[in-house]
């Protein structure tokens, strides 16, 4: 799998993103400042850099501009600020995408995959999950039921894949909320119930593959292939 370099002055954020990305199968290294990042870039040759904008000393803009002067490695900027000017400046400096905190693991993974595909730095692999007439292509993020495509939102797809990959395992609502929406999400667990209800409806007869475990949460039925 591709190698990611995370650059952020907050160790807690590095640890969180590292957990998300390692769970998604990536190799991850990290740096706490620009100088360390450029050293790691030359030593580790990562396939993509996740670069925080708000760092003391040289901020992400300065670091990104320096890196872009000698390397075409894809850069995704991370920031708590979503102002248009910041986005324009990030792209003008050669950034390839821009993610505003807080973000979900699913959003970050999808954006990383999109950038890596665009640069030809990831080999497309088929990972299929099947159950009766339900077919999930994990890497193309497509779902079919009885041969027909099903349009899911990003969160619905991430919920389905998480449950289907761990068939038979019971997930609490809190676990699903953290895994799909991210640890910084401040909404309640009713969000999970609402998305599960809509997901079941879109999956038609196969919606029954997602079972409610009363008083705990949800699981994907045992025996899926």
Secondary structure, 3 states (H helix, E strand, C coil): CCEEEEECCCHHHHHHHHHHHHHCCCEEEEECCHHHHHHHHHHHCCCEEEEECCCCCCCHHHHHHHHHCCCCCEEEEEECCCCHHHHHHHHHCCCCEEEECCCCHHHHHHHHHHHHHHCCCCCCCCCEEEECCEEEECCCCEEEECCEEECCCHHHHHHHHHHHHCCCCCEEHHHHHHHHHCCCCCCCCHHHHHHHHHHHHHCHHHHHHEEEECCCEEEECCCCC
